[in-house]
């Protein structure tokens, strides 16, 4: 006997196909109608029941697949977290005079890029938004540090000329 769904060979006593799991519907080779008039009704009721059980068995798999493929919606990813860390480190480094402004500027730019990529990939999560804010603050403070160093250098040069 062969499965009507996938065509695999199955034993005559099997109730379900071992390959695809679909219920086996027995058929009579003689082509004569059954002497029991309720047998076709019982067979269709059993078929419906087995289809319902199969659908119920597949629902958790489908839900699990949906949860696995939903990505990080509502969550965060590494880029958002990295942008937060870079923004905070950039803010701290902006208060160091020698070279801190430049490092804060670089970390602010990288943090902004990572936060923008995170927001594009998984949406505007709170982590990527915080990373964007911290990185912008680090960028501004880095520019302020570089400007202060430039002004101090210019003042020192003008004082040396006098």
QUIHUGI-V359111 format. One record per backbone hydrogen bond with DSSP energy under -1.0 kcal/mol. CO is the residue of the C=O (numbers start at 1). NH is the residue of the N-H. E is the energy in kcal/mol with one decimal. If there is no record, write none. Layout:
co = [CO	CO]
nh = [NH	NH]
e = [E	E]
This chain:
co = [1	8	11	15	17	22	36	38	39	40	41	42	43	44	45	46	47	48	49	50	51	52	53	54	55	58	59	60	61	62	63	64	65	72	77	78	79	80	81	82	83	84	85	86	87	88	89	90	92	93	99	100	101	102	103	104	105	106	107	108	109	110	111	112	113	114	115	116	117	118	119	123	125	126	127	128	129	130	131	132	133	134	135	136	137	138	139	140	141	142	143	144	145	146	147	148	149	150	151	152	153	154	155	156	157]
nh = [10	3	14	24	21	17	39	42	43	44	45	46	47	48	49	50	51	52	53	54	55	56	57	58	59	62	63	64	65	66	67	68	69	75	81	82	83	84	85	86	87	88	89	90	91	92	93	94	95	96	103	104	105	106	107	108	109	110	111	112	113	114	115	116	117	118	119	120	121	122	123	125	129	130	131	132	133	134	135	136	137	138	139	140	141	142	143	144	145	146	147	148	149	150	151	152	153	154	155	156	157	158	159	160	161]
e = [-2.9	-2.8	-1.2	-3.2	-1.5	-2.6	-1.2	-2.7	-2.5	-2.4	-2.3	-2.7	-2.2	-2.4	-2.3	-2.5	-2.3	-2.3	-2.2	-2.2	-2.5	-2.5	-2.1	-1.7	-1.7	-2.5	-2.8	-2.6	-2.4	-2.4	-2.4	-2.4	-2.1	-2.6	-1.8	-2.6	-2.2	-1.7	-2.3	-2.9	-2.1	-2.4	-2.6	-2.6	-2.1	-2.3	-2.8	-1.4	-1.3	-1.6	-2.1	-2.6	-2.2	-2.4	-2.8	-2.3	-2.1	-2.4	-2.6	-2.2	-2.1	-2.6	-2.5	-2.3	-2.3	-2.4	-2.5	-1.9	-2.4	-2.5	-1.1	-2.0	-2.0	-2.4	-2.5	-2.1	-2.3	-2.8	-2.3	-2.1	-2.3	-2.5	-2.3	-2.5	-2.8	-2.4	-2.4	-2.2	-2.4	-2.4	-2.6	-2.3	-2.2	-2.3	-2.5	-2.6	-2.3	-2.4	-2.5	-2.3	-2.1	-2.3	-2.1	-1.7	-1.4]
